[in-house]
Amino acid sequence: MKLSLAIVALALAVPTVSYAQDSIAVVSTNEYPNTFSSGSANISPFTQKSKRFNDWAVSFGAGVPLIQSADLTSIKNGNGKNLFGYSAYVSIDKAITHAFGLKVQYDRGETRQGWFNTKDSAPDMNAVGARTQYDAISLLGDINFSNLLRRVDNKSTYRWAIHGYAGVGALAYRAYQKDATGQRLMTEVKPFKLGSLFGQAGAGVKFKLNRRLDLETRLMYVYTGSDEFDGGGAQYSAINQREEQVSDNFFNATVGLSLKLGKHESHLMWHDPLQEIYYKLDVLANKNQDIEVCKKGDADNDGVCDDWDRQLDTPAGARVDGAGVALDADLDGVIDLYDKCVTVPGPVENQGCPLTPTEPSGPVIETATNMEGIEFDFNSDRILPNNTPILNNAVNYINSSNATYTVIGATDTKGTDEYNQKLSERRANSVKNYLIKNGVGKDKINAVGRGEKDLKYPECDPAEKCPEWKNRANRRVYFEAK
């Protein structure tokens, strides 16, 4: 087999879970490196005894939490200002592979929300301020996207990395509320009790300062699971009845450092498998040697040996991942090679682009039939701008008709039945209110919600079975005539 084919095959074989090699150790000792492919006779197994990299680290940092989804928020509160809290974290990090690790993390901080800072006096009798002191411990998964998606032809210096984090844990907090009468404790939740579980997810960018220290910025979104975290008080208090909040959530932006532990030169998460491939190929080229890597060949010429290629008929010109599967960035079922809208999901019949509603040429509503086209964003009841022409035509038709109409709201299958039922009712009422505001008589229209029981695409249960364009079509409102 030609040397050029061996180059690609070896480069794709190295960053696997089963085998690993420290690139700096290879270069510094000037030894002939191990190979890690199905055709190799010199394989180094992934064991604690044979590893030549560090895989433990300690991370710590500080930041600013901002409550975004709650009855009392930190962002654009009653005075149009933002209230900034503080936070800190420390974690013990374990790298499992080049692209995945685990963190046990402890967070501590204080959020500030409402109309004013609780350190100040209440500006008037109706103003309410709040602060929440919290402690949390969680287990986070860490995905190194830069190692996971690194191109085989990228020889640039590897000092930046994009990471994604997600996990769950136990939350404890004390929420205080302040008004003109003074400050008081509203809610206290201790950890490891019923209702103390929480989740968080986000992303970060790491910069390798040196072999021991990394600088990292993160933006995490914390789902508390509690409607009382913001200091609004009991579930049925006047404050907590302002919004239909299921959970008070907040963003946490942090800056921190990671101290990499161990005796080796490089850390597994910073280990660049490609360096040893290029070094190995230089040695082979100098010695005019040739090796056989792909025992079964590469039938579709995508650069991935058939030994581990999961898609043996990849179309010519398609970019593939390390398993030889054609890339589909927006997960709509149309690979990027044929997708005319690579970053926006859409149906196959429209070449991967979303369908654009056309201007109606006749009556929008027909007797006893559904009106398609009024769709909603995920977890939203806001009428989208592209729906207003359809609704304006509906106003004229309903007013000229002798029938009465029911506005029916529906959702996709994400979320609980109870939540989706309420969301569908809000969507139906949102359309009903729009029509009444624009001239439809109140006696000619009413609204009901059917939640996730009235799917346009019934096969989308659960939602993960379908591309996003089908789930979006299930999030809709339509009309029925009486």
C-alpha positions as CSV (number, residue, x, y, z in Angstrom):
1,M,0.0,0.0,0.0
2,K,1.2,3.5,-0.8
3,L,2.7,5.7,2.0
4,S,0.0,8.4,1.4
5,L,-2.8,6.0,2.3
6,A,-0.9,4.9,5.4
7,I,-0.7,8.6,6.5
8,V,-4.4,9.1,6.6
9,A,-5.2,5.7,8.2
10,L,-2.7,6.2,11.0
11,A,-3.8,9.7,11.8
12,L,-7.4,8.5,12.2
13,A,-6.5,5.5,14.2
14,V,-4.5,7.3,17.0
15,P,-7.1,9.3,19.0
16,T,-9.0,6.2,20.0
17,V,-10.1,5.3,23.5
18,S,-8.2,2.0,23.6
19,Y,-4.7,3.3,22.9
20,A,-2.7,6.4,23.8
21,Q,0.8,7.7,23.5
22,D,2.6,10.8,24.8
23,S,3.8,12.8,21.8
24,I,6.4,14.8,23.7
25,A,7.9,11.7,25.1
26,V,8.4,10.3,21.6
27,V,10.0,13.4,20.2
28,S,12.3,14.0,23.2
29,T,13.6,10.5,23.3
30,N,14.0,10.2,19.5
31,E,12.6,6.7,19.6
32,Y,10.6,5.0,16.9
33,P,7.0,5.4,18.2
34,N,4.4,2.7,18.6
35,T,1.7,2.4,16.0
36,F,-2.0,2.2,16.9
37,S,-3.9,0.6,14.0
38,S,-5.5,-2.7,13.2
39,G,-2.6,-3.7,11.0
40,S,0.1,-2.9,13.5
41,A,2.4,-5.4,15.1
42,N,3.6,-3.0,17.8
43,I,0.6,-1.9,19.9
44,S,0.8,-0.2,23.2
45,P,-2.3,-1.0,25.3
46,F,-4.1,1.8,27.3
47,T,-3.2,0.8,30.9
48,Q,-2.2,2.7,34.0
49,K,1.1,1.0,34.0
50,S,2.1,1.9,30.4
51,K,0.6,5.4,30.2
52,R,3.0,8.2,29.4
53,F,0.8,11.3,30.2
54,N,-0.8,13.1,33.1
55,D,-4.6,12.7,33.5
56,W,-5.4,14.5,36.9
57,A,-5.8,18.2,37.5
58,V,-7.2,20.6,40.0
59,S,-9.3,23.6,38.8
60,F,-10.5,26.8,40.6
61,G,-11.9,30.1,39.6
62,A,-14.4,32.9,40.3
63,G,-17.2,34.6,38.5
64,V,-20.5,36.4,38.3
65,P,-23.9,34.7,38.5
66,L,-27.0,36.4,36.9
67,I,-30.5,35.1,37.5
68,Q,-32.1,35.1,34.1
69,S,-35.3,32.9,34.4
70,A,-37.3,33.7,37.6
71,D,-39.9,36.1,39.1
72,L,-37.1,38.2,40.5
73,T,-34.2,38.5,38.1
74,S,-30.7,40.0,38.0
75,I,-30.9,41.1,34.4
76,K,-33.0,44.3,33.6
77,N,-34.8,44.4,37.0
78,G,-37.5,46.8,37.9
79,N,-35.1,49.8,37.7
80,G,-33.7,48.7,34.4
81,K,-30.4,47.8,36.0
82,N,-28.4,44.6,36.4
83,L,-27.5,43.2,39.8
84,F,-24.2,41.3,40.0
85,G,-23.5,38.5,42.5
86,Y,-20.3,36.5,43.0
87,S,-19.3,32.9,42.8
88,A,-16.3,30.6,43.2
89,Y,-15.6,27.0,42.3
90,V,-13.0,24.3,42.8
91,S,-12.9,20.9,41.1
92,I,-10.9,17.7,40.9
93,D,-10.6,16.6,37.2
94,K,-9.9,13.2,35.8
95,A,-9.2,12.7,32.0
96,I,-10.6,9.4,30.7
97,T,-9.6,9.8,27.1
98,H,-8.2,12.5,24.8
99,A,-11.7,13.9,24.4
100,F,-13.6,13.0,27.6
101,G,-13.2,13.5,31.3
102,L,-15.1,13.8,34.7
103,K,-15.1,16.6,37.3
104,V,-16.2,16.6,40.9
105,Q,-16.9,20.3,41.5
106,Y,-17.9,22.4,44.5
107,D,-19.6,25.8,43.8
108,R,-20.3,28.6,46.3
109,G,-21.8,32.0,45.6
110,E,-24.5,34.6,46.0
111,T,-27.0,35.8,43.5
112,R,-28.6,39.3,43.7
113,Q,-32.0,40.0,42.1
114,G,-35.1,42.1,42.2
115,W,-35.6,45.9,42.1
116,F,-32.5,46.9,44.2
117,N,-29.4,45.6,46.0
118,T,-30.3,44.3,49.4
119,K,-27.3,46.2,50.8
120,D,-29.1,49.4,49.9
121,S,-32.3,50.8,51.3
122,A,-35.6,50.1,49.5
123,P,-36.3,53.0,47.1
124,D,-40.1,52.8,47.7
125,M,-42.8,50.8,49.4
126,N,-43.4,48.5,46.5
127,A,-39.8,47.7,45.7
128,V,-38.5,44.2,46.5
129,G,-34.9,43.1,46.5
130,A,-33.5,39.6,47.1
131,R,-30.3,37.7,47.4
132,T,-29.6,33.9,47.5
133,Q,-26.5,32.3,49.1
134,Y,-25.9,28.9,47.6
135,D,-23.5,25.9,47.9
136,A,-23.5,23.1,45.4
137,I,-21.5,19.9,44.6
138,S,-21.9,18.2,41.3
139,L,-20.5,15.6,38.9
140,L,-19.7,17.0,35.5
141,G,-18.9,15.4,32.2
142,D,-16.1,17.2,30.2
143,I,-16.0,16.9,26.4
144,N,-12.9,18.3,24.7
145,F,-14.4,19.3,21.3
146,S,-11.1,20.5,20.0
147,N,-9.6,17.0,20.3
148,L,-12.8,15.3,19.3
149,L,-13.1,17.3,16.0
150,R,-9.4,18.0,15.3
151,R,-8.7,17.8,11.6
152,V,-6.0,15.2,10.5
153,D,-4.3,17.9,8.3
154,N,-4.0,20.5,11.1
155,K,-0.4,21.0,12.1
156,S,-0.9,24.2,14.0
157,T,0.3,24.7,17.5
158,Y,-2.3,23.3,19.9
159,R,-2.8,25.8,22.7
160,W,-6.5,26.6,22.5
161,A,-9.3,24.1,23.3
162,I,-13.1,24.3,23.4
163,H,-14.8,22.3,26.1
164,G,-18.4,21.4,26.9
165,Y,-19.7,20.5,30.4
166,A,-22.9,19.0,31.7
167,G,-23.8,17.3,35.0
168,V,-26.1,17.0,38.0
169,G,-25.6,17.5,41.8
170,A,-27.0,18.6,45.1
171,L,-27.9,22.2,45.9
172,A,-28.2,24.0,49.2
173,Y,-29.3,27.6,49.5
174,R,-30.7,30.4,51.7
175,A,-32.9,33.0,50.0
176,Y,-33.5,36.4,51.6
177,Q,-36.0,39.1,50.6
178,K,-35.9,42.8,51.5
179,D,-38.5,45.6,51.2
180,A,-39.3,48.8,53.0
181,T,-40.1,46.8,56.2
182,G,-36.7,45.1,56.3
183,Q,-34.9,41.9,55.3
184,R,-36.0,38.3,56.2
185,L,-35.1,34.7,55.4
186,M,-37.7,33.4,52.9
187,T,-36.5,29.9,52.0
188,E,-33.8,27.5,53.2
189,V,-32.9,24.2,51.4
190,K,-30.3,21.8,52.7
191,P,-28.4,19.5,50.4
192,F,-29.3,15.8,49.8
193,K,-32.9,16.4,50.6
194,L,-35.9,16.0,48.4
195,G,-35.9,18.8,45.9
196,S,-32.2,19.7,46.3
197,L,-31.0,18.2,43.0
198,F,-30.0,20.6,40.3
199,G,-28.3,20.5,36.9
200,Q,-25.9,22.6,35.0
201,A,-24.4,22.7,31.5
202,G,-22.2,25.1,29.5
203,A,-19.1,25.6,27.5
204,G,-15.6,26.9,28.1
205,V,-12.4,28.0,26.3
206,K,-9.0,26.9,27.6
207,F,-5.6,28.4,26.9
208,K,-2.5,26.4,27.7
209,L,-0.2,28.8,29.6
210,N,2.5,26.1,30.1
211,R,2.8,22.4,30.8
212,R,1.3,22.9,34.3
213,L,-1.3,25.7,34.1
214,D,-4.3,26.3,31.9
215,L,-6.4,29.5,31.8
216,E,-10.1,29.0,31.3
217,T,-13.3,31.0,30.8
218,R,-16.7,29.3,31.2
219,L,-20.3,30.2,30.8
220,M,-22.6,27.8,32.6
221,Y,-26.4,27.7,32.8
222,V,-27.7,26.4,36.2
223,Y,-31.1,24.7,36.4
224,T,-32.1,24.9,40.1
225,G,-35.4,23.0,39.9
226,S,-36.9,25.4,42.5
227,D,-39.4,28.3,42.1
228,E,-38.2,29.7,45.4
229,F,-34.5,30.1,44.7
230,D,-35.0,33.8,43.7
231,G,-36.2,34.8,47.2
232,G,-39.8,35.1,46.1
233,G,-41.0,33.0,49.0
234,A,-43.5,30.1,49.0
235,Q,-44.8,28.7,45.8
236,Y,-48.1,30.5,46.0
237,S,-46.7,33.9,47.2
238,A,-47.7,37.0,45.3
239,I,-44.3,37.3,43.8
240,N,-44.1,33.7,42.6
241,Q,-47.4,34.0,40.9
242,R,-46.2,36.7,38.5
243,E,-44.7,34.2,36.1
244,E,-45.4,30.5,35.4
245,Q,-41.9,29.5,36.4
246,V,-41.1,25.9,37.1
247,S,-37.5,26.6,38.0
248,D,-35.4,29.7,38.8
249,N,-32.3,29.5,36.7
250,F,-29.2,31.5,36.3
251,F,-26.1,32.0,34.2
252,N,-22.6,31.8,35.8
253,A,-19.7,33.4,33.9
254,T,-16.3,32.4,35.4
255,V,-12.6,32.8,34.9
256,G,-10.2,30.2,36.4
257,L,-7.0,28.2,36.3
258,S,-6.4,24.4,36.0
259,L,-3.3,23.0,37.7
260,K,-2.3,19.7,35.9
261,L,-0.8,17.1,38.2
262,G,1.7,14.4,37.5
263,K,5.3,13.6,36.5
264,H,4.9,13.5,32.7
265,E,5.5,16.3,30.2
266,S,2.0,16.4,28.7
267,H,-1.6,16.0,29.9
268,L,-4.0,13.7,28.2
269,M,-6.5,16.4,27.4
270,W,-3.8,18.4,25.7
271,H,-2.2,15.4,24.0
272,D,-2.1,15.9,20.2
273,P,-2.2,12.4,18.6
274,L,-1.3,13.9,15.3
275,Q,2.2,15.0,16.3
276,E,3.4,11.4,16.8
277,I,1.9,10.5,13.4
278,Y,3.9,13.2,11.6
279,Y,7.0,12.2,13.5
280,K,6.5,8.5,12.6
281,L,5.9,9.4,8.9
282,D,9.1,11.4,8.8
283,V,11.0,8.4,10.1
284,L,9.4,6.1,7.6
285,A,10.1,8.5,4.7
286,N,13.7,8.8,5.7
287,K,14.1,5.0,5.8
288,N,12.0,4.5,2.6
289,Q,9.8,2.1,4.4
290,D,6.3,1.2,3.6
291,I,3.7,-0.3,5.9
292,E,0.3,-2.0,5.5
293,V,-2.4,-0.5,7.7
294,C,-5.8,-1.1,6.0
295,K,-6.1,-4.8,5.7
296,K,-9.6,-4.5,4.1
297,G,-8.8,-1.4,2.1
298,D,-10.8,1.9,1.9
299,A,-13.7,1.2,-0.5
300,D,-15.3,4.7,-0.4
301,N,-11.9,6.6,-0.4
302,D,-12.9,8.7,2.6
303,G,-9.6,8.2,4.4
304,V,-11.0,5.8,6.9
305,C,-10.0,2.1,6.7
306,D,-12.8,-0.3,6.1
307,D,-11.6,-2.1,9.3
308,W,-13.4,0.5,11.4
309,D,-15.4,2.5,8.8
310,R,-19.1,2.6,9.9
311,Q,-20.3,4.0,6.6
312,L,-18.7,2.1,3.7
313,D,-20.5,4.0,0.9
314,T,-19.7,7.6,1.8
315,P,-20.4,9.9,-1.2
316,A,-17.3,11.3,-2.9
317,G,-16.4,14.7,-1.6
318,A,-18.3,14.4,1.7
319,R,-16.4,15.3,4.9
320,V,-16.5,12.5,7.5
321,D,-15.8,12.0,11.2
322,G,-13.3,9.6,12.7
323,A,-15.6,6.7,12.2
324,G,-16.1,7.4,8.5
325,V,-19.7,8.8,8.8
326,A,-20.6,11.8,6.6
327,L,-21.0,14.9,8.6
328,D,-24.5,16.4,9.2
329,A,-23.9,19.6,11.2
330,D,-27.6,20.5,11.8
331,L,-28.7,16.9,12.4
332,D,-31.6,17.2,9.9
333,G,-30.9,14.0,8.0
334,V,-29.3,15.7,5.0
335,I,-25.5,15.4,5.0
336,D,-23.5,18.6,4.6
337,L,-22.4,17.7,1.1
338,Y,-26.0,17.9,-0.1
339,D,-27.4,20.4,2.5
340,K,-28.1,23.9,1.1
341,C,-28.6,25.2,4.7
342,V,-25.8,23.5,6.7
343,T,-26.5,25.2,10.0
344,V,-30.3,25.3,9.9
345,P,-32.4,22.1,10.0
346,G,-34.9,21.5,7.2
347,P,-36.7,18.6,5.4
348,V,-35.0,16.3,2.9
349,E,-37.4,17.4,0.2
350,N,-36.2,21.0,0.5
351,Q,-32.5,20.1,0.4
352,G,-32.1,20.6,4.1
353,C,-33.5,24.1,4.2
354,P,-36.5,25.1,6.3
355,L,-39.8,25.5,4.5
356,T,-40.7,29.2,3.9
357,P,-44.5,29.9,4.4
358,T,-46.0,31.3,1.1
359,E,-48.4,34.1,1.0
360,P,-52.0,32.7,0.9
361,S,-53.8,33.4,-2.4
362,G,-57.3,32.7,-1.0
363,P,-59.1,32.3,2.3
364,V,-56.8,31.2,5.1
365,I,-59.3,29.1,6.9
366,E,-61.6,26.5,5.3
367,T,-64.6,25.1,7.0
368,A,-63.8,22.3,9.4
369,T,-60.2,22.0,8.2
370,N,-56.9,22.8,9.9
371,M,-54.9,25.9,9.1
372,E,-51.2,25.0,8.8
373,G,-48.3,27.4,9.1
374,I,-48.5,28.9,12.6
375,E,-45.5,27.4,14.4
376,F,-43.5,28.4,17.5
377,D,-40.0,28.3,18.8
378,F,-39.1,25.7,21.4
379,N,-40.7,26.4,24.9
380,S,-42.2,29.7,23.6
381,D,-45.7,31.1,23.0
382,R,-44.4,34.2,21.2
383,I,-46.0,34.8,17.8
384,L,-43.2,34.9,15.2
385,P,-43.1,37.8,12.7
386,N,-43.6,35.5,9.7
387,N,-47.0,34.4,11.2
388,T,-48.6,37.8,11.2
389,P,-49.6,37.9,7.5
390,I,-51.4,34.6,8.0
391,L,-53.2,35.8,11.1
392,N,-54.1,39.1,9.5
393,N,-55.9,37.2,6.7
394,A,-57.6,35.0,9.3
395,V,-59.0,38.2,10.9
396,N,-60.8,39.1,7.7
397,Y,-62.0,35.6,7.0
398,I,-63.4,35.0,10.5
399,N,-65.2,38.4,10.5
400,S,-66.8,37.6,7.1
401,S,-67.9,34.1,8.2
402,N,-71.0,33.1,10.1
403,A,-69.2,30.3,11.9
404,T,-67.4,30.4,15.2
405,Y,-63.8,29.1,15.5
406,T,-61.7,27.3,18.1
407,V,-57.9,28.1,18.3
408,I,-56.2,24.9,19.2
409,G,-52.6,24.9,20.6
410,A,-50.2,21.9,20.4
411,T,-46.6,21.1,21.4
412,D,-43.9,18.6,20.6
413,T,-43.1,15.7,23.0
414,K,-40.2,17.4,24.9
415,G,-41.0,18.0,28.6
416,T,-43.7,16.6,30.8
417,D,-47.4,16.2,29.9
418,E,-48.5,18.7,32.5
419,Y,-46.1,21.4,31.3
420,N,-46.9,20.8,27.6
421,Q,-50.6,21.1,28.3
422,K,-50.1,24.6,29.9
423,L,-47.7,25.6,27.1
424,S,-50.3,24.7,24.5
425,E,-52.9,26.7,26.2
426,R,-50.6,29.7,26.3
427,R,-50.0,29.4,22.6
428,A,-53.7,29.1,21.8
429,N,-54.5,32.1,24.0
430,S,-51.6,34.1,22.4
431,V,-53.2,33.7,19.0
432,K,-56.7,34.3,20.3
433,N,-55.6,37.5,21.9
434,Y,-53.9,38.7,18.8
435,L,-57.0,38.1,16.7
436,I,-59.3,39.9,19.2
437,K,-56.8,42.8,19.4
438,N,-57.0,43.1,15.6
439,G,-60.7,43.1,15.3
440,V,-62.2,39.6,15.7
441,G,-65.3,39.6,18.0
442,K,-64.8,37.8,21.3
443,D,-68.0,35.7,20.7
444,K,-66.6,34.3,17.5
445,I,-63.5,32.7,18.8
446,N,-62.2,30.6,21.8
447,A,-59.0,28.8,22.6
448,V,-58.1,25.3,23.9
449,G,-54.8,23.5,24.4
450,R,-54.2,19.8,23.6
451,G,-50.5,19.6,24.7
452,E,-48.6,16.8,23.1
453,K,-51.7,14.7,22.4
454,D,-52.3,16.2,18.9
455,L,-49.1,15.7,17.0
456,K,-48.8,16.6,13.3
457,Y,-46.1,13.9,13.1
458,P,-47.1,11.1,15.6
459,E,-43.8,9.3,15.0
460,C,-42.0,12.0,16.9
461,D,-42.6,10.5,20.3
462,P,-40.1,10.7,21.8
463,A,-38.8,13.9,20.0
464,E,-35.4,12.4,19.6
465,K,-36.7,10.1,16.9
466,C,-37.2,13.0,14.5
467,P,-35.2,15.8,13.0
468,E,-35.8,19.3,14.3
469,W,-38.1,20.5,11.4
470,K,-40.7,17.8,12.3
471,N,-40.6,18.7,16.0
472,R,-41.0,22.4,15.0
473,A,-44.1,21.4,12.9
474,N,-45.6,19.8,16.0
475,R,-45.2,23.1,17.9
476,R,-48.2,24.8,16.3
477,V,-51.6,26.4,16.5
478,Y,-54.5,25.7,14.1
479,F,-58.2,26.4,13.7
480,E,-61.3,24.4,13.8
481,A,-64.7,25.7,12.7
482,K,-67.9,25.0,14.6
